[in-house]
Amino acid sequence: LRRADRLMYTPRHFAMTDEHVLALLASAETAQLVTAHDTGPVATLLPLTYRPDAAGEGLGSLIFHVTRVNPVWKEPHLGQALAILSGPDGYIHPDWYASNAEAPGVPTWNYVTVHAWGPLVVHDDPVWLRAAVWEMSDRFGYDSGQVDDVAIERMLRAIVGIEVPIERIEAKAKLNQNRSPQDIAGAIAGLRGVGNHPLADVMDDASVPHAEA
């Protein structure tokens, strides 16, 4: 992956592998789309679909749509757009660490995030829009085919498509990789105890092997 050049503070042990980055791109349901304008930056929370590059050479694209009255697509913007995608996150209680009994520590917050940059491409083509909306509906388990065609055409006229072809990426997984395997095991058990299984799962997958190595 083409990484961004130190735009987000990322200690080496918190860097994500290409495999984990692509997994988050595919699984993230929303992103904060950040655009810069003469009046200042604008952040818009949007549902998304990730489209891998068909030729397997690029980083793929993030697909969004907004209502036509949303100014984010028609106001002149400065430079590239930034999409901020978030994975699991949660509070880590220091009592969960095996080492805390002898050396009391402080709480922290674990998280996974990906920052993706690319040009903001506007799509006002009904064929492109229909395919994008169908793709997103299928992803979330809704059968758009049950909606009347006239109603579909009316709704498509009310939205505009946005695509961000990803040109560079920076990713960070702050998951206690700098602690001992015993402390990580305790944090994972604590997360499962409070029901935060998504964060526990990603720590199982990423933090445990890193700490053991």
Number of C-alpha atoms within 10 A of each C-alpha: 15 12 15 15 9 8 10 12 11 15 11 8 16 20 18 20 14 13 9 18 21 17 12 20 26 15 14 18 18 18 24 18 22 18 23 18 14 9 8 9 11 13 16 14 12 16 17 26 25 23 16 18 13 9 7 8 9 15 21 19 20 22 21 24 21 17 15 16 11 12 10 20 20 11 13 12 19 14 13 16 22 23 25 19 21 21 19 19 19 16 15 20 17 19 17 20 24 18 16 14 11 7 8 12 13 9 12 14 12 16 19 23 21 24 22 27 23 19 17 20 14 15 17 15 12 15 10 12 20 16 11 20 18 14 19 21 15 12 13 9 9 12 11 15 10 7 9 9 11 9 9 14 12 10 12 20 14 12 18 22 23 21 22 23 23 23 18 17 20 23 26 22 27 23 28 24 21 15 15 18 20 16 22 24 19 20 24 25 17 21 22 15 11 8 11 17 16 15 22 25 15 20 26 16 12 20 27 22 12 18 17 10 7
